[in-house]
Amino acid sequence: MKVQTVLFTFIFLLLLSCSKDKNPLEPLDIYSSKYFPLKVGNTWYYDSPTPQTHPWAMKMIRDSARIDKKIYYIWTYGEGVDIYDTVRVDESGRILKYIDGDEYVWFDFTQPTDATYRFDYPEIWGTKVYYFQVHVTTNRTCETPAGIFEDCIVLWFDIPEVADEQTEYTFAPNIGVVRIAGGWSDKKLTSAVINGSMIGK
């Protein structure tokens, strides 16, 4: 009888602990994007132009914010550039972009190679509305001054009706964006600080 009482008490306490309300932010804290590690302080340096001569050659997670009980990160350029993106990672590891109170799937790493998806934020030029089509390529190799990265995912953003607006992002696993090409520039990673570890030079 004593053993049964102890066993019942143990099971009851176990069920009680499982039924406690969890911090609503906790599920978002434990998810992580393999291809875009989000942590305040993560910084990426690129070679064109150099960070010493131009702040556009650096990208970093400068801060985090809580919006509607969700954790978002401020992904910005170097000092002196007042342009940033507000992003978070969902349960699938996709990167969502927060714009004007709505979320849009920006970087979708779950798509198979050769797939295409639409970035649903409307681009309005004049009286016309356009949308970026995103072309996905997987299992790519990317050579940069910071090293050669395997198993990369390339996301190519393009508005078919418009010329010269394409941007290509190359993501390496556990590193993030190792190449940004578009707008007559081609930035390749020279070094990075990811989760406290130094990569590259």
C-alpha positions in Angstrom: 0.0 0.0 0.0 2.9 2.4 0.9 4.5 1.8 -2.5 1.3 2.5 -4.3 0.8 5.8 -2.4 4.3 6.9 -3.3 3.8 5.9 -6.9 0.5 7.8 -7.1 2.0 10.9 -5.5 4.9 10.8 -8.1 2.5 10.5 -11.0 0.3 13.3 -9.6 3.2 15.7 -9.2 4.4 14.8 -12.7 1.1 15.6 -14.3 0.8 18.8 -12.2 4.2 20.0 -13.4 3.2 19.3 -17.0 0.0 21.2 -16.7 1.5 24.5 -15.5 1.2 27.4 -17.8 4.4 28.1 -19.7 5.8 31.4 -20.5 4.2 32.4 -23.8 7.5 33.4 -25.2 9.2 30.1 -24.4 8.2 28.2 -27.6 9.8 31.0 -29.8 12.9 31.0 -27.6 13.7 27.4 -28.3 13.2 27.4 -32.0 16.2 28.3 -34.1 16.8 28.8 -37.8 19.6 26.6 -39.0 20.3 28.9 -42.0 19.9 32.2 -40.2 21.0 32.1 -36.5 19.2 34.9 -34.7 20.9 36.2 -31.6 21.6 39.7 -30.5 25.3 40.4 -31.3 25.6 38.1 -34.3 27.5 40.1 -36.9 28.4 39.5 -40.5 31.2 41.4 -42.4 31.4 41.5 -46.2 34.1 42.4 -48.7 32.4 44.9 -51.0 32.7 47.6 -50.0 34.9 47.1 -46.9 33.4 47.7 -43.4 36.2 50.2 -42.8 35.0 52.4 -45.7 31.3 51.8 -45.8 28.8 50.7 -43.1 26.7 48.8 -45.7 29.4 46.1 -45.6 28.2 44.9 -42.2 25.0 43.3 -41.0 24.2 42.5 -37.4 21.4 41.5 -35.0 21.4 44.7 -33.0 18.5 44.2 -30.7 15.4 42.2 -29.9 11.8 43.2 -29.2 8.6 41.6 -28.0 5.6 42.2 -30.2 2.3 40.5 -29.6 4.1 38.0 -27.2 6.5 37.1 -30.0 10.3 37.7 -30.0 11.6 39.7 -33.0 15.1 40.6 -33.9 16.4 43.9 -35.4 18.6 43.0 -38.4 20.4 46.1 -39.4 23.4 47.5 -41.2 26.5 49.1 -39.7 26.8 52.3 -37.7 25.2 55.3 -39.4 22.7 53.4 -41.6 19.1 53.9 -40.3 17.7 50.9 -42.2 16.7 47.7 -40.5 14.5 44.6 -40.9 12.3 43.2 -38.0 12.4 39.4 -38.2 11.6 36.3 -36.3 11.9 32.6 -36.8 8.8 30.3 -36.9 8.5 26.7 -35.8 9.7 25.5 -39.2 12.9 27.6 -39.2 11.5 30.1 -41.8 12.3 33.8 -41.3 9.2 36.0 -41.1 9.5 39.7 -41.8 7.3 42.1 -39.7 6.0 45.1 -41.7 3.3 47.5 -40.6 1.7 45.1 -38.2 1.7 42.0 -40.5 4.1 39.1 -41.0 5.3 37.8 -44.3 7.4 34.7 -45.1 10.7 36.2 -46.2 13.3 33.5 -46.2 11.7 30.0 -46.6 14.3 27.3 -46.1 11.7 24.5 -46.2 11.2 24.7 -49.9 12.7 22.1 -52.2 15.3 22.9 -54.8 13.9 24.6 -58.0 10.8 25.7 -56.1 9.3 29.2 -56.3 7.3 31.0 -53.7 6.0 34.5 -53.5 7.1 37.1 -50.9 3.6 38.5 -50.2 4.6 42.0 -49.2 3.4 44.3 -52.1 5.9 46.5 -53.8 4.0 49.6 -55.1 5.7 51.5 -57.9 3.5 54.3 -59.3 0.1 52.9 -59.6 1.1 49.3 -60.1 1.5 46.6 -57.4 4.3 44.0 -57.8 5.4 40.9 -55.8 8.8 39.3 -55.6 9.0 35.7 -56.8 11.6 33.8 -54.9 13.5 31.0 -56.6 15.1 28.4 -54.4 18.3 26.4 -55.0 19.6 24.0 -52.4 22.8 22.0 -51.9 25.0 24.8 -53.3 28.7 25.5 -52.5 29.7 29.1 -51.9 33.3 30.3 -51.9 34.0 33.4 -49.9 37.0 35.1 -48.2 35.7 33.6 -44.9 35.9 30.1 -46.3 34.1 27.6 -48.5 30.6 26.7 -47.3 28.7 23.6 -48.3 25.0 22.7 -48.3 24.0 26.3 -48.9 20.6 27.5 -49.8 20.3 30.3 -52.4 17.1 32.5 -52.5 16.8 34.7 -55.6 14.3 37.5 -55.3 12.9 38.8 -58.6 10.0 40.8 -59.9 9.5 39.4 -63.4 7.9 42.6 -64.7 10.7 44.9 -63.5 14.4 45.0 -64.5 17.4 45.4 -62.3 15.7 44.8 -58.9 16.9 41.2 -58.3 18.7 40.3 -55.1 20.3 37.0 -54.3 20.9 35.7 -50.8 23.1 32.7 -50.1 22.8 31.1 -46.6 25.2 28.7 -45.1 24.1 26.3 -42.3 24.8 27.6 -38.8 26.4 30.8 -40.3 23.7 32.8 -42.0 24.0 35.1 -45.0 27.4 34.5 -46.6 26.7 36.3 -49.9 24.4 39.1 -51.0 24.3 39.9 -54.7 22.2 42.6 -56.4 22.0 46.3 -57.0 25.3 46.2 -58.9 27.2 44.8 -55.9 28.3 41.4 -54.8 29.1 41.1 -51.1 30.9 38.0 -49.9 31.5 37.1 -46.2 35.0 37.9 -44.9 34.2 37.1 -41.2 31.4 36.7 -38.7 30.7 36.5 -35.1 27.9 33.8 -34.6 26.7 32.9 -31.1 30.0 34.2 -29.7 32.3 32.3 -32.1 34.5 33.9 -34.7 34.3 32.6 -38.3 36.8 33.6 -41.0 39.5 36.2 -40.7 
